[in-house]
Amino acid sequence: MSDNAIIYSALGILTLPLLSYVITFFFGKKLPRQGDFVGVTLMGAAWFLAIRIFLTFWKIADPAYRVEAGFTWIQLGGFHVDAGILVDGMTSIMLMVVTTVSFLVHLYSTGYMHGDRRYERFFAFLGFFTFAMMGIILSNNLFFLYVFWELVGLASYLLIGFFFHKHSAANANKKAFLTNRVGDWGFWLGILAFFTATGTMNYFELFAHVDAGTIKGTLLAWAGVGLFMGCMGKSAQMPLHIWLPDAMEGPTPVSALIHAATMVAAGVYMVARLAPLFGTTAMMVIMYVGAITAFLAATIALVKTDIKRVLAFSTLSQLGYMVMALGVGDSPNAMFHLMTHAMFKGLLFLAAGSVIHGVHSQEMTDMGGLRKKMPITFWTFLIGTMALSGVPFLAGFYSKDGILGSALAFGMTDGHYIPFILGIAAALLTPFYMFRLVFRTFFGKPANQEKYDHAHESSWNMTVPLMILAVFSIISAGWQTADKGWFSKFAAHYDVPAIAAEFHIEKAPHDSHEMVAAGHDEHGAADAHGADSHGEPAHGDEHAVADAHGEHGGHDAHHDVHHTAHVRAMMMSIAMVILGIGGAWWVYHQKKVDPSAVQKRLSGVYTVLQGQYFFDELYGATVYPATLWWASVCAAFDRIVVDGIVNGSGHLTRLMSGVTGTFDKYVVDGAVNGVASVMHGFGEGFRRIQTGRIQTYLVYVTGSILVLVLVYNVL
């Protein structure tokens, strides 16, 4: 494909979901099958275009190759904003992920949502959701990234609360929307900080400015943390994770789309896309937030019995892995895990929906023995579970291994071992809680005989997507890690110096007192001093090149450390998988341990985990009252001060108007009207004199003469 063909195909991918939304929303009720075929067909066409772009970049095999196109959208003096599209290897990966999952979710929904009274509205919202996510992927600047970022939030609000007649769903979509507003507030402040410092919002021009030192130090750190707050909201990182479990109130296809390809993927993609904008301080924050999220979410999943909530906390944990990878400077492995996770997590949610559709319950306590009733659902769910657990030769093993290896290497070189420890602990818990779910759902005796008797395998339009995603859950990694397999053709660390050379931005002079630390920067390049161009101490990066002095011995040692770390992490990861699956088999299949007895013995721990560490209660006792109090203060200020000034001005104006009106009425108008009345009186008098009769005039003349004679004689 030529560059123009790539751009037009990308525009087609962006437009087709929007067209699906418009047609289905406005005309769906009048179309056959309420227009569901429109969404399926148009998303299939978008999938085809995404495959074409993907194959083009496969042939090019250059992660640095990119195609951009745009035009000036706003021009106000020195201020201008461009509207543009960026297509590179990372873009092509995300286009494949989103179109694949969205197309399969559309197809699946024709069976799952059949008979719903707002059937056509559901497909319209799916199209709108996909359109918004495509906008995030294709934008080439921060402004339009933020615009589509907010549209994704709106779409999630509409879909999470699709069953708005249920109070739980109505509350869940409000919770998701408002929680994300907190993260988006920080995101917007970060965008403004970068724009104010550099005067641009284009990604690559921003990278050049950061490399040149236009923005650095404390401002760079806080601006980076601000951007990451957007990721904390969209990708549900602690402590802004509370909305994601409640988002299960939406229809299951929505859960699959949110958790696999759209909303939660947006935050990870944003940080990976903007990696050169995050300095050392921000990267440390990202790393620890991700590691803590990965571990805490995995512990909560141990005690949940709602099949969708177990998967929701699993998503939180896996997102934590991705964010941790971003924090240690390994954005390619973060994106690699995002891609593989989309396949098996989309599969798990759709398979869970198949189970729910069959037994009409989400609780594992109502299930059991379903593998015989739902064989396709069982086998595909098992494949997704093994991929998520990190079983070797399935996609999740390779992407998770890369992340754990990078985390261990970072600990070995920088001394921060806690993220790796939390990550490997989550790697033990993941297979345990997932196979707990498998054994309680598909094995053993039916817990509810009536529901078991009514259970049945789903229709073809629900099982075909499961089988396709099951295949992708096996093969999508290509049985290689991100740096060695097919993924290396699409994503690699930015060559920031080469990007900076395109824009010819003069480097800002370093402060004379600024200390420069030896090491490599987090973006894969080091300056002659061994420090990053931000003026901050350099951050770890497993792919960092040798410094400008050409000390290959240091580079070889660096490579050896990372190789050793990856081997050790892989061995420990495999051990954790064996222990996790074995433990779940021992407890829930062989029933050698009574979970209820353990629950009673560890009742305090169980209460904390069941209460999800009481984040909601903590916010309910602190943040929410404080927010309401501040809202009441603002309302009082508005009512008393702002409205007081406005209303007082109004009353004063009315009083002055009254005085002015009275003066005008009785003085100004009185004088004018008085003169007019006098003149009118004179006119009336003179009018009576002018009778037109000669005899009357003779009388007036005679009288006048007599008066004159009288006056003359008197005087």
C-alpha positions in Angstrom: 0.0 0.0 0.0 1.1 3.5 -0.7 1.2 6.2 2.0 -2.0 7.7 0.6 -3.7 4.3 0.6 -2.7 3.8 4.2 -4.2 7.2 5.2 -7.4 6.6 3.3 -7.7 3.1 4.8 -7.2 4.6 8.3 -9.9 7.2 7.6 -12.2 4.4 6.5 -11.6 2.5 9.7 -12.4 5.7 11.7 -15.5 6.5 9.6 -17.1 3.1 9.3 -18.0 2.7 13.0 -19.4 6.2 13.1 -21.5 5.4 10.0 -22.7 2.3 11.8 -23.8 4.4 14.8 -25.6 7.0 12.6 -27.5 4.4 10.5 -28.5 2.2 13.4 -29.4 4.9 15.8 -31.6 6.9 13.5 -33.0 4.2 11.2 -32.5 0.9 13.1 -36.1 0.4 14.0 -37.1 0.6 10.4 -34.5 -1.9 9.1 -34.7 -5.7 9.0 -33.4 -7.3 12.2 -33.4 -3.7 13.6 -30.2 -3.0 11.7 -27.8 -5.4 13.5 -26.4 -6.5 10.1 -25.3 -2.9 9.5 -22.9 -2.9 12.5 -21.6 -6.4 11.8 -21.0 -5.6 8.1 -19.4 -2.2 8.6 -17.1 -3.6 11.4 -16.2 -6.5 9.2 -15.2 -4.0 6.5 -13.1 -2.0 9.1 -11.5 -5.3 10.1 -10.5 -6.0 6.5 -9.0 -2.5 6.2 -7.1 -3.0 9.4 -5.7 -6.3 8.1 -4.5 -4.6 5.0 -2.6 -1.9 7.0 -1.3 -4.6 9.3 0.1 -6.6 6.4 1.7 -3.5 4.9 3.6 -2.7 8.1 4.5 -6.4 8.4 6.2 -6.2 5.0 7.9 -2.9 5.8 9.2 -4.4 9.1 10.4 -1.0 10.4 9.0 0.2 13.8 10.2 3.7 13.1 8.3 4.0 9.8 5.3 6.3 10.1 2.7 8.1 7.9 1.1 11.3 9.0 -1.4 13.6 7.3 -3.4 16.6 8.6 -4.5 20.1 8.3 -4.8 23.3 10.4 -8.1 23.1 12.3 -7.8 26.3 14.4 -5.6 29.3 13.6 -5.9 32.2 16.0 -2.8 34.4 15.8 0.1 32.4 17.2 -2.2 29.7 18.5 -3.1 26.8 16.2 -4.3 23.3 16.5 -3.9 20.7 13.8 -6.2 17.8 13.0 -4.2 14.9 11.9 -3.8 11.1 11.6 -0.8 9.1 12.5 -0.3 5.5 11.3 2.8 3.5 12.4 3.5 0.0 13.6 1.9 0.6 17.0 -1.1 2.1 15.3 -1.5 -1.0 13.0 -1.3 -3.3 16.1 -4.0 -1.4 17.9 -6.2 -1.2 14.8 -6.0 -5.0 14.5 -6.8 -5.5 18.2 -9.8 -3.1 18.3 -11.4 -4.1 15.0 -11.0 -7.9 15.7 -12.6 -7.7 19.1 -15.2 -5.2 18.1 -16.3 -7.2 15.0 -16.5 -10.4 17.0 -18.4 -8.6 19.8 -20.9 -7.3 17.2 -21.4 -10.8 15.8 -21.7 -12.3 19.3 -24.2 -9.6 20.3 -26.7 -10.7 17.6 -27.2 -13.8 19.7 -26.6 -12.5 23.2 -28.8 -9.4 22.9 -31.5 -10.9 20.8 -35.0 -9.9 21.9 -33.8 -6.8 23.9 -36.2 -4.0 23.7 -33.4 -1.5 22.8 -31.6 -3.9 20.5 -30.9 -1.4 17.8 -29.7 1.2 20.3 -27.2 -1.3 21.7 -25.6 -1.8 18.3 -25.5 2.0 17.7 -23.6 2.5 21.0 -21.2 -0.3 20.1 -20.4 1.6 16.9 -20.0 4.9 18.7 -17.7 3.2 21.3 -15.5 1.7 18.6 -15.4 5.1 16.7 -14.1 6.9 19.8 -11.4 4.3 20.4 -10.3 4.5 16.8 -10.0 8.3 17.2 -7.6 7.8 20.2 -5.5 5.3 18.2 -5.3 7.5 15.0 -4.8 11.0 16.5 -1.4 12.5 16.0 -1.6 15.2 18.7 -2.7 15.7 22.3 -5.7 17.8 21.6 -7.6 15.3 19.5 -6.4 12.5 21.7 -8.2 14.3 24.5 -11.3 14.9 22.5 -11.7 11.2 21.6 -10.6 10.3 25.1 -13.7 12.0 26.4 -15.9 10.5 23.7 -14.7 7.0 25.0 -15.9 8.1 28.4 -19.2 9.1 27.1 -19.6 5.8 25.2 -18.7 3.8 28.3 -21.4 5.8 30.3 -24.0 4.9 27.7 -23.1 1.2 27.6 -22.3 0.5 31.2 -25.7 1.9 32.1 -27.5 0.4 29.1 -29.9 -1.4 31.5 -30.6 2.0 33.1 -33.9 0.8 34.6 -31.7 -1.1 37.1 -30.5 1.2 39.9 -27.2 -0.8 40.1 -26.5 -0.1 36.4 -27.5 3.6 36.6 -25.1 4.0 39.6 -22.3 2.0 37.9 -22.2 4.3 34.8 -22.2 7.4 36.9 -19.5 6.0 39.1 -17.4 5.1 36.0 -18.0 8.6 34.5 -17.2 10.6 37.6 -14.1 8.5 38.6 -12.7 9.0 35.2 -13.3 12.8 35.5 -10.7 12.8 38.3 -8.1 11.2 36.1 -9.0 13.3 33.1 -8.6 16.5 35.2 -4.9 15.5 35.7 -4.6 14.4 32.1 -5.8 17.9 30.9 -3.4 19.7 33.2 -0.5 17.6 31.9 -1.5 18.4 28.3 -1.7 22.1 29.2 1.7 22.0 30.9 3.4 20.5 27.8 1.6 22.9 25.4 2.5 25.9 27.5 6.1 24.9 27.7 6.6 23.9 24.0 3.8 25.6 22.0 2.8 22.4 20.2 0.6 19.3 20.8 2.0 17.1 18.0 3.5 13.9 19.5 6.8 13.8 17.7 7.4 17.6 18.0 6.9 17.2 21.7 9.4 14.4 21.8 11.9 16.7 20.1 11.2 19.5 22.6 11.7 17.1 25.5 15.0 15.9 24.0 16.1 19.5 23.6 15.3 20.3 27.2 12.6 22.8 26.5 10.6 21.2 29.4 12.6 19.4 32.1 13.0 19.0 35.8 10.1 19.4 38.1 7.8 20.7 35.4 8.5 17.6 33.3 7.9 15.3 36.3 4.5 16.9 37.2 3.4 17.1 33.6 4.2 13.4 33.2 2.3 12.5 36.4 -0.6 14.5 35.1 -0.7 12.6 31.8 -0.5 9.3 33.8 -3.5 10.3 35.8 -5.5 9.9 32.6 -4.2 6.4 32.4 -5.1 5.7 36.0 -8.7 6.6 35.3 -9.2 4.9 31.9 -7.0 1.9 32.7 -8.4 1.6 36.2 -5.2 1.8 38.2 -5.2 2.1 42.0 -6.7 4.2 43.5 -8.9 5.1 40.6 -9.8 1.5 39.9 -13.1 1.4 41.7 -15.3 1.9 38.7 -14.2 -1.2 36.7 -15.7 -4.0 38.9 -19.0 -2.1 38.9 -18.9 -1.8 35.2 -20.0 -5.4 35.1 -23.5 -4.1 35.3 -23.4 -3.5 31.5 -24.2 -6.3 29.1 -21.5 -8.9 28.8 -20.5 -8.0 25.2 -19.8 -4.5 26.6 -17.6 -6.0 29.3 -15.7 -7.9 26.7 -15.2 -4.7 24.6 -14.2 -2.5 27.5 -11.8 -5.0 29.1 -10.2 -6.3 25.9 -9.9 -3.6 23.3 -11.3 -0.2 24.1 -11.6 1.8 27.3 -9.0 0.1 29.6 -6.6 -0.3 26.7 -6.7 3.4 26.0 -4.6 4.4 29.1 -1.9 1.8 28.4 -1.7 2.8 24.8 -1.5 6.5 25.7 1.5 6.0 28.0 3.2 3.8 25.5 2.6 6.3 22.7 3.9 9.2 24.7 6.7 7.3 26.4 9.4 10.0 25.7 7.4 12.6 27.7 7.7 10.7 31.0 10.8 11.6 33.0 12.4 9.5 35.7 10.1 10.6 38.5 6.9 9.9 36.5 8.2 6.5 35.5 8.8 5.5 39.1 5.2 6.5 40.0 4.0 4.5 37.0 6.0 1.4 37.9 4.9 1.2 41.5 1.2 2.0 40.8 1.1 -0.8 38.2 2.8 -3.3 40.5 0.5 -2.6 43.4 -2.5 -2.8 41.2 -1.4 -6.1 39.7 -1.0 -7.7 43.2 -4.0 -6.2 45.1 -6.5 -6.9 42.3 -5.3 -10.5 42.1 -5.9 -11.0 45.8 -9.4 -9.7 45.6 -10.2 -12.1 42.7 -9.5 -15.0 45.1 -12.8 -14.6 47.0 -15.3 -13.4 44.4 -18.0 -15.7 43.2 -19.6 -13.6 40.5 -18.0 -15.0 37.3 -17.8 -11.5 35.7 -16.3 -9.9 38.7 -13.5 -12.4 38.9 -12.7 -11.6 35.3 -12.9 -7.8 36.1 -10.4 -8.1 38.9 -8.3 -10.2 36.6 -8.3 -7.4 34.1 -7.2 -5.0 36.8 -4.3 -7.2 37.6 -3.2 -7.6 34.0 -3.5 -3.9 33.4 -1.2 -3.5 36.4 1.3 -5.7 34.6 1.2 -3.5 31.5 1.6 -0.3 33.5 4.4 -1.8 35.5 6.2 -2.6 32.2 5.7 1.0 31.1 7.2 2.1 34.4 10.4 0.1 34.0 10.8 1.5 30.5 9.6 -1.5 28.5 6.8 -0.1 26.4 7.1 -2.8 23.7 6.3 -5.6 26.1 3.5 -3.6 27.6 1.9 -3.3 24.2 2.7 -6.9 23.5 0.8 -8.0 26.6 -2.0 -5.5 25.7 -2.4 -7.3 22.4 -2.3 -10.9 23.7 -4.5 -9.9 26.7 -7.1 -8.5 24.3 -7.5 -11.9 22.7 -7.8 -14.1 25.8 -9.7 -11.6 27.9 -12.2 -11.0 25.1 -12.5 -14.8 24.9 -13.0 -15.2 28.6 -15.7 -12.5 28.9 -17.6 -13.8 25.8 -17.4 -17.3 27.1 -18.6 -16.1 30.5 -21.5 -14.5 28.7 -22.2 -17.8 27.0 -22.4 -19.5 30.5 -24.6 -16.7 31.8 -26.8 -17.0 28.8 -27.2 -20.7 29.4 -27.8 -20.8 33.2 -29.2 -17.3 33.7 -26.9 -16.6 36.6 -23.5 -15.0 37.2 -22.8 -16.8 40.5 -20.5 -19.8 40.6 -22.6 -21.0 43.4 -25.3 -21.7 40.8 -23.0 -23.6 38.5 -21.0 -26.8 38.2 -20.6 -29.6 35.8 -21.3 -27.4 32.8 -18.5 -28.8 30.6 -20.9 -31.6 29.5 -23.7 -29.2 28.7 -21.6 -26.5 27.0 -18.5 -28.2 25.5 -17.5 -25.5 23.1 -17.8 -22.8 25.8 -15.8 -25.0 28.2 -12.9 -25.7 25.9 -12.6 -22.2 24.7 -12.8 -20.9 28.3 -10.1 -23.3 29.3 -7.8 -22.1 26.5 -8.4 -18.5 27.6 -7.8 -19.4 31.2 -4.5 -21.1 30.4 -3.4 -18.2 28.3 -4.2 -15.7 31.1 -2.4 -17.9 33.6 0.8 -17.9 31.6 0.9 -21.6 30.6 3.8 -22.1 28.2 3.1 -22.2 24.5 0.1 -20.0 24.8 0.1 -16.3 24.0 -0.1 -14.9 27.6 3.1 -16.8 28.6 5.4 -14.9 26.3 4.0 -11.4 26.9 3.9 -11.9 30.7 7.4 -13.4 30.8 8.7 -10.3 29.0 7.2 -8.0 31.6 8.5 -10.0 34.6 11.9 -10.3 33.0 12.1 -6.5 32.5 10.9 -5.9 36.1 13.5 -8.3 37.5 16.3 -6.7 35.3 15.3 -3.3 36.6 15.6 -4.6 40.2 19.0 -6.1 39.5 20.3 -2.8 38.0 18.5 -0.2 40.0 17.7 -2.0 43.2 13.9 -1.7 43.0 12.8 -5.3 43.6 9.4 -4.7 45.0 7.6 -4.4 41.6 9.0 -7.8 40.5 8.1 -9.4 43.8 4.5 -8.1 43.5 4.4 -9.2 39.9 5.6 -12.7 40.6 3.2 -13.0 43.5 0.3 -12.0 41.1 1.6 -14.7 38.7 1.0 -17.3 41.4 -2.4 -16.0 42.3 -3.7 -15.7 38.7 -3.7 -19.4 37.8 -5.1 -20.2 41.2 -8.2 -17.9 41.0 -8.8 -18.6 37.3 -8.7 -22.4 37.7 -10.9 -22.0 40.8 -13.3 -20.4 38.4 -13.0 -23.2 35.9 -13.4 -26.0 38.5 -16.4 -24.5 40.2 -18.1 -23.6 36.9 -17.4 -26.6 34.7 -16.5 -29.5 36.9 -18.1 -31.4 39.8 -21.8 -31.8 40.5 -24.3 -29.1 39.6 -24.9 -26.7 42.5 -28.3 -25.8 41.1 -30.0 -28.7 39.4 -32.8 -26.6 37.9 -30.3 -24.2 36.3 -28.2 -27.1 35.1 -31.1 -28.8 33.5 -32.0 -25.6 31.5 -28.3 -25.0 30.5 -27.5 -25.4 26.8 -24.7 -24.6 24.4 -25.0 -21.2 22.8 -25.9 -20.6 19.2 -23.3 -20.4 16.4 -23.2 -16.6 16.3 -21.9 -16.8 19.9 -19.7 -19.8 19.7 -17.9 -18.9 16.5 -16.3 -15.7 18.0 -15.2 -17.9 21.0 -13.4 -20.3 18.7 -11.7 -17.5 16.7 -10.5 -15.8 19.9 -9.4 -19.2 21.2 -7.1 -19.6 18.2 -5.7 -16.1 18.6 -5.1 -16.9 22.3 -2.8 -19.7 21.2 -1.0 -18.2 18.2 -1.1 -14.4 18.6 2.3 -14.2 20.3 3.9 -16.3 17.6 5.7 -18.3 20.3 8.3 -15.6 20.7 8.9 -12.7 23.0 8.2 -9.1 21.9 11.9 -8.4 21.0 12.5 -11.5 19.0 9.2 -12.4 17.3 6.9 -10.8 14.8 6.0 -8.0 17.2 9.4 -6.5 16.9 8.5 -5.4 13.3 5.8 -3.2 14.7 6.9 -1.8 18.1 10.2 -0.7 19.5 11.6 2.1 21.6 11.5 5.5 20.0 14.7 6.7 18.4 14.3 10.1 20.1 17.5 11.7 18.7 16.5 10.8 15.2 13.0 12.2 15.8 14.5 15.4 17.3 16.8 15.8 14.2 13.6 16.1 12.1 12.5 19.3 13.8 15.9 21.1 14.2 15.0 22.4 17.7 17.9 24.0 19.5 18.8 22.3 22.8 18.3 24.4 25.9 21.5 24.9 27.9 21.9 22.8 31.1 22.0 24.6 34.4 25.6 24.8 35.7 24.6 23.3 39.0 22.7 20.4 37.5 24.2 17.0 38.4 24.2 14.4 35.6 23.9 10.7 36.6 25.6 7.9 34.8 23.3 5.5 33.0 20.9 5.3 30.1 17.6 7.0 29.6 14.3 5.3 29.5 13.8 5.9 25.8 16.6 3.8 24.5 19.2 6.5 24.0 21.9 8.1 26.2 23.8 11.4 25.8 27.5 11.8 26.0 27.3 12.1 29.8 25.2 9.0 30.3 22.2 11.0 31.4 18.9 11.6 29.8 18.1 14.8 28.0 15.4 15.7 30.6 18.0 16.8 33.2 16.7 14.1 35.5 18.6 11.0 36.6 18.3 8.4 33.9 15.7 5.6 34.2 16.3 1.9 33.4 15.7 0.4 29.9 16.5 -3.1 28.9 17.0 -2.0 25.3 19.2 1.0 26.1 22.1 1.4 23.7 25.7 1.9 24.7 26.6 5.4 25.7 28.3 7.9 23.4 31.8 6.9 24.7 31.4 3.5 23.0 32.0 1.5 26.1 30.9 -1.9 24.6 31.9 -3.7 27.8 29.2 -1.9 29.7 26.7 -2.7 27.0 27.6 -6.4 27.1 27.3 -6.4 30.9 23.9 -4.7 30.6 22.8 -7.3 28.0 24.0 -10.1 30.2 22.0 -8.8 33.2 18.8 -8.7 31.2 19.4 -12.1 29.7 19.9 -13.6 33.1 16.9 -11.7 34.5 14.6 -13.0 31.7 15.7 -16.6 32.2 15.2 -16.4 36.0 11.9 -14.7 35.6 10.7 -17.3 33.1 11.6 -20.2 35.4 9.9 -18.6 38.4 6.9 -17.8 36.2 6.5 -21.4 35.1 6.9 -22.5 38.7 4.2 -20.1 39.8 1.8 -21.4 37.1 2.4 -25.0 38.2 1.8 -24.1 41.9 -1.2 -22.0 41.1 -3.0 -24.6 39.0 -1.9 -27.4 41.3 -3.3 -25.5 44.3 -6.6 -24.9 42.6 -6.9 -28.5 41.5 -6.0 -29.7 45.1 -8.6 -27.4 46.7 -11.5 -27.1 44.3 -11.3 -30.3 42.3 -9.9 -32.9 44.7 -11.5 -31.0 47.6 -8.6 -31.9 49.9 -9.0 -28.5 51.6 -12.3 -27.0 52.8 -12.4 -23.4 51.6 -15.1 -22.5 54.1 -12.8 -23.7 56.9 -10.0 -21.5 55.6 -12.4 -18.7 55.3 -13.4 -19.0 58.9 -9.9 -19.2 60.1 -8.8 -16.2 58.1 -12.1 -14.3 58.5 -10.3 -11.0 58.8 -8.4 -11.4 55.6 -11.5 -12.7 53.9 -13.5 -9.7 55.0 -10.9 -7.3 53.7 -10.7 -9.1 50.4 -14.4 -9.4 50.0 -14.7 -5.7 50.9 -12.1 -5.0 48.1 -9.8 -3.3 50.7 -12.7 -1.0 51.5 -11.7 1.7 48.9 -15.3 2.5 48.3 -16.0 2.8 52.1 -12.9 4.9 52.5 -14.0 7.3 49.7 -17.5 7.2 51.1 -16.2 8.4 54.5 -13.7 10.9 53.2 -13.6 12.0 49.6 -17.4 11.9 48.9 -18.3 14.0 52.0 -15.4 16.3 51.4 -16.6 16.7 47.8 -20.2 17.3 48.8 -19.0 19.8 51.5 -16.9 21.7 49.0 -19.8 21.6 46.6 -22.0 23.1 49.3 -19.4 25.8 50.0 -19.2 26.6 46.3 -23.0 26.7 46.1 -23.2 28.9 49.1 -20.5 31.2 47.7 -22.4 31.3 44.4 -25.7 31.9 46.1 -24.5 34.5 48.7 -21.6 36.2 47.0 -21.9 35.8 43.2 -25.7 35.8 43.2 -25.6 38.5 45.9 -23.5 40.8 43.8 -25.6 40.0 40.7 -28.9 40.4 42.5 -27.7 43.4 44.4 -26.7 45.0 41.2 -30.1 44.2 39.8 -31.9 45.8 42.8 -29.7 48.9 42.7 -30.2 49.2 39.0 -34.0 48.9 39.5 -33.9 51.6 42.3 -31.9 54.0 40.2 -34.2 53.3 37.3 -37.1 54.1 39.5 -35.6 57.4 40.6 -34.6 58.3 37.1 -38.0 57.4 35.8 -39.7 59.6 38.4 -37.4 62.5 37.6 -38.0 62.0 33.9 -41.7 61.7 34.4 -42.3 64.7 36.7 -39.4 67.1 35.8 -38.3 66.5 32.3 -41.6 65.3 31.0 -43.4 67.8 33.2 -41.5 70.7 31.7 -42.0 69.5 28.2 -45.7 68.7 28.7 -46.3 72.0 30.6 -44.9 74.0 27.7 -47.0 72.0 25.4 -50.1 72.5 27.6 -49.6 76.3 27.7 -49.1 76.5 24.0 -52.2 74.3 23.5 -54.2 76.6 25.8 -53.1 79.6 23.8 -53.9 77.8 20.6 -57.4 76.9 21.9 -57.9 80.6 22.9 -56.8 82.0 19.6 -58.8 79.4 17.8 -62.0 80.7 19.4 -61.1 84.2 18.2 -60.8 83.2 14.6 -64.5 82.7 13.9 -64.4 83.9 10.2 -67.4 86.3 10.8 -66.9 90.0 9.7 -69.3 91.3 12.4 -67.3 89.6 15.1 -64.1 91.1 13.9 -65.8 94.6 13.8 -66.8 94.1 17.4 -63.1 93.1 18.3 -61.8 96.2 16.5 -64.4 98.5 18.2 -63.6 96.9 21.6 -59.9 97.3 21.0 -60.3 101.0 20.1 -62.3 101.7 23.2 -59.6 100.0 25.3 -56.9 102.0 23.7 -58.9 105.2 24.2 -59.5 104.3 27.8 -55.8 103.5 28.4 -54.7 106.7 26.7 -57.1 108.8 28.8 -56.0 107.1 32.0 -52.3 107.4 31.3 
